[in-house]
Amino acid sequence: MGKVAAKMKVMPNSPEIDLDDLQQKLEESLPQGAEIRNVERDDVAFGLVALLPMVVVPDDAGGTEAVEEAFSGVEGVESVKVEEVGRL
């Protein structure tokens, strides 16, 4: 079975969110078999900064859905969106 790399955009619900803490919570929420390879940051507007984690998941049914659901359930996350997807 192959693997899929997905660049995701995680928007915090406030500019006051500690991004290092939020990144740690995202890593802890990952479903089994998924991993974060790197995380970029993107200045959005008015002091709001989005996290752009590159997540690697097994290429099976559901793809990134489990990761999207896990990230959405993290305290401080406003929204989660898949920006890019590619096979490894």
C-alpha positions as a printed NumPy array, in Angstrom:
array([[  0.   ,   0.   ,   0.   ],
       [  1.312,   3.461,  -0.907],
       [  1.206,   6.711,   0.975],
       [ -0.381,  10.067,   0.295],
       [  1.042,  13.461,   1.27 ],
       [ -1.505,  16.194,   1.899],
       [ -0.771,  19.851,   2.552],
       [ -3.497,  21.088,   4.847],
       [ -4.481,  24.569,   5.998],
       [ -5.466,  24.801,   9.655],
       [ -6.987,  28.132,  10.676],
       [ -6.917,  28.995,  14.378],
       [-10.042,  30.649,  15.789],
       [ -8.116,  33.649,  17.119],
       [ -4.858,  35.556,  16.506],
       [ -4.081,  35.083,  20.216],
       [ -3.717,  31.283,  19.872],
       [ -0.238,  29.98 ,  20.747],
       [  0.743,  28.365,  17.44 ],
       [  3.442,  26.152,  18.969],
       [  0.869,  24.759,  21.413],
       [ -1.691,  24.318,  18.628],
       [  0.869,  22.482,  16.493],
       [  1.62 ,  20.133,  19.406],
       [ -2.111,  19.425,  19.86 ],
       [ -2.461,  18.675,  16.136],
       [  0.416,  16.183,  16.301],
       [ -1.144,  14.501,  19.347],
       [ -4.538,  14.217,  17.61 ],
       [ -3.248,  12.338,  14.547],
       [ -4.918,   8.994,  13.834],
       [ -2.774,   5.868,  13.801],
       [ -0.603,   5.587,  10.691],
       [ -0.554,   9.331,   9.98 ],
       [  2.398,  11.625,  10.567],
       [  3.29 ,  15.278,  10.124],
       [  6.461,  15.776,   8.084],
       [  6.768,  19.562,   8.401],
       [  4.674,  22.596,   9.264],
       [  4.787,  25.968,   7.528],
       [  3.071,  29.135,   8.684],
       [  1.102,  31.541,   6.509],
       [  0.22 ,  35.096,   7.54 ],
       [ -3.434,  35.458,   6.622],
       [ -4.636,  38.873,   7.84 ],
       [ -4.976,  41.045,  10.939],
       [ -2.373,  39.038,  12.876],
       [ -3.993,  35.686,  12.076],
       [ -1.501,  32.987,  11.068],
       [ -2.539,  29.654,   9.539],
       [ -0.619,  26.419,  10.069],
       [  0.166,  24.427,   6.926],
       [  1.106,  20.903,   8.021],
       [  2.271,  18.347,   5.443],
       [  0.546,  15.155,   6.572],
       [  1.469,  11.698,   5.293],
       [ -1.265,   9.032,   5.49 ],
       [ -1.642,   5.493,   4.131],
       [ -3.325,   5.368,   0.721],
       [ -6.508,   3.556,   1.675],
       [-10.223,   4.282,   1.73 ],
       [-10.986,   7.628,   3.305],
       [ -7.679,   9.294,   2.508],
       [ -7.298,  12.43 ,   4.622],
       [-10.802,  12.372,   6.148],
       [ -9.657,  10.912,   9.475],
       [ -6.951,  13.573,   9.793],
       [ -9.387,  16.36 ,   8.874],
       [-11.834,  15.145,  11.537],
       [ -9.072,  14.83 ,  14.143],
       [ -7.734,  18.329,  13.428],
       [-11.257,  19.81 ,  13.47 ],
       [-11.776,  18.421,  16.978],
       [ -8.7  ,  20.179,  18.401],
       [ -9.456,  23.096,  20.709],
       [ -8.588,  26.402,  19.032],
       [ -9.105,  25.204,  15.445],
       [-11.608,  27.209,  13.395],
       [-11.338,  25.272,  10.116],
       [ -9.347,  22.618,   8.273],
       [ -8.921,  22.484,   4.511],
       [ -6.886,  20.228,   2.223],
       [ -4.786,  22.457,  -0.046],
       [ -2.802,  19.871,  -2.074],
       [ -2.646,  16.071,  -2.306],
       [ -0.027,  13.876,  -3.956],
       [  1.248,  10.282,  -3.852],
       [  4.623,   9.354,  -2.425]])
